[in-house]
């Protein structure tokens, strides 16, 4: 039965992905002269330059700062507080970027907490947080913890025998770093740099809110502005394809050097660091962990403290606008999570069932992975064009946002399901064929083995969808708002007391979902059912 679904999925996925691309092509109304004039424009060249500059600096700073933090956490991972910090580091993957924007303004802005204490703006003659400095701070806060989580997982893969050899040879501190820790990190350093570079290259909410105007606009924001402010679809389309070409090139380079894929499990094997009893090294590790944690998790601390301070004074939770936005966000996130889980599971089962047909399998893999090199802005733009006047209908916007969320999270769900299902089929396929068990009955049998993965994917997809701002920015209306779009609206109108409440709710909901799946549903320990 699953083999029969193959062509259905190829057709549906191809239609969903390439329909918006067709919509973009269909809107093109320019000749080669227009393209030549676009490339000659100094402002358009500056867009590309600023996009590269902020992405490169953000990636470089994030990776460099992540190194000492990750190594210190790895060395002291036996402590519960450090394991919690490692878990929180992965939260940046689902932390809504609009919360980072709110935190950067509240902590590092002109009237921010830091400036009130230190008066840095007057000392260093800083005029505003908006601009390149604000973008870099936000991207570093968002991506450094993500790099830390990956580096720690890489360090967890150091073979135990290597550690024993280092002990027997009495490695010094620097020998331990150069011959054990750095080689493991170096394997994936450029890949992590490339991943963060692409994330920053495609950044939308942070640049749009903290860029401070056209001077520090990027390609992603320029697409949005070309549509809604300039009404220039030709410019938006050209920028879209320039962006796709650049991202495809960067993604290929990054993944050519990628080694290993298991980034999200935390190993807790008994591990005694060679210099665990060295007081100086212990002190340095403690200071690094304390200072870096205070900075990189400051958005979580800031939003939580402000939320608790204002929750008694605010009555915004009874506001009709807030209520509708919260219901919309919950409905969109849970619907997206359910659709991602079901479609990812069925497609993964199909991929496993056609494992003997390599070409067919690769075609399906290609279709599900194509979306990784296409920005959500571009897909949203395509559907925005295709839908026309239908986008003014709320139920159409609901369905479109859920669909776009689904196709962008789908590749991740397939990675989780396919790896698990492949191992199950390798172990139990002989039994299936011997007893002639059909696909439906076989799924009922293996369901207990993949239940944790199903809950994990559902929770992860729901958390990501709950905090999404990029897609909803295209389809929001006065009657159709979500929590992130409401937060952006409150920040832009300087209603910070109400914004504090909304930011706190977004943080609590997304963090609660994340901590549940990261610490309960998805573990690195072997499944007891196997």
PyMOL commands that set and color helices and strands:
alter all, ss='L'
color gray80, all
select helices_A, chain A and resi 2-26+32-40+42-75+80-93+97-108+113-118+120-123+132-156+160-168+173-201+205-210+214-216+219-228+233-256+279-296+298-310+316-318+320-353+358-373+376-392+394-434+439-466+472-475+483-492+496-521
alter helices_A, ss='H'
color red, helices_A
deselect
rebuild
show_as cartoon
